[in-house]
Amino acid sequence: MNRHFWIVALISLINSLSITILIPVIYLYGKQFGLTDFQTSLLFSTYSIAQFFATPVIGKLSDRFGRKPLLIISLFGTVIANLIAGTASSAGLLFLARFLDGITGGNASVAQAVISDVTTPETRARGFGINGAALGVGFVLGPAISLMAQQMSLGAAFLVAAAIALIALLITLFLLPESLKTNAVRSDRLFDLGLKNLIKGLTFPRVGILFILNFLIGTTFTIFTYAFQPYFIQVLHQNSQSLTLLFLTFGSLGVMMQTWGITILTRKFSLVAILFLSLLARSTSFLLMPLWENVTYFICVSILFSVFNSLVQPMISALISLNAKPEDQGIALGLNASYLAVSNALGPVIAGMLIHQSNPETYAHPLYLAGILTFGVLMMAIGTRDRYQVASVNKQ
């Protein structure tokens, strides 16, 4: 792991902070503008849909013109979007800000492309694991920073997020060198930027099946995440402080597994084997969580879940990177981010259809469904493994 890798990992951490600071405030901030619950949910959808269409374009452009210029543009968009949101005087401006943040929100996939450029096949999984750990640290620290910002106002959280994204932008400008060695062949068509690859990408040799698997993995996971917090609070009768401590535990375990854990596991097992084990543990955890309405039991199962859950995305990202051509790293990882963005929009809708606020017991239904569907995805992953597994270059 060279200096360039650690710079992009730092950028990922800072960028993660700018995102997670907003998670606790978007709903309440929308309410300040008189939005209904449905209209507020559209704030999330606007971002996800814009990101779905934008990330493959940004990924394609990063293959064509370089990682650094596109990372700069993307981070600059995040800074401006959060400044608009934090000073918005109308709901329309707030929606505009969320759209702008989504349409320029390809910085995560570009950062992953940089990691692909600066790591070897032997260290690729560890690189994505450390990057995932950086994101995990952001998910631990972000809400805490958000809580302090909210002492001034909800809008202040957006302004703090803008300031943090600006730090990432400055680091990119002055410290991060260009990592792309081979530019993709330019198309004769000016507007051939990659949107068609949202469909075409599913047919990419050895990579398309991974896109499908990760889309299904993301959908089942967001079904779970929609019901997790209300189940913990409503059914188990816990408070927000207990929930925060649980998230801190998740984040800490995730960081440990994505740094030391992946390094140890990849010495003994293939990436595919680790992925299968992680999906099995995730599926089992979802099914076990609601079996007994006891908080100690729930926390124990949740800890088992968090240990293995943190391995899923680094394994998928590493497999996509190793199966994609060197000149297609940006578009491949950008497409992966797009499919995940759609899953982020679909999962909560599916879970919402199963939940009735007047009956808190229904919060268990999405957990059972997520467990069953995740096991189905595992079976699909096992059945199609010959289409994406790679030689065990990760073993030492």
Secondary structure, 3 states (H helix, E strand, C coil): CCHHHHHHHHHHHHHHHHHHCCCCCHHHHHHHCCCCHHHHHHHHHHHHHHHHHHHHHHHHHHHHHCHHHHHHHHHHHHHHHHHHHHCCCCHHHHHHHHHHHHHCCCHHHHHHHHHHHHCCCCCHHHHHHHHHHHHHHHHHHHHHHHHHHCCCCHHHHHHHHHHHHHHHHHHHHHHCCCCCCCCCCCCCCCCCCCCCHHHHHHHCCCCHHHHHHHHHHHHHHHHHHHHHHHHHHHHCCCCHHHHHHHHHHHHHHHHHHHHHHHHHHHHHCCHHHHHHHHHHHHHHHHHHHHHCCCHHHHHHHHHHHHHHHCCHHHHHHHHHHHHCCHHHHHHHHHHHHHHHHHHHHHHHHHHHCCCECCEHHHHHHHHHHHHHHHHHHHHHHHHCHHHCCCCCCCCC
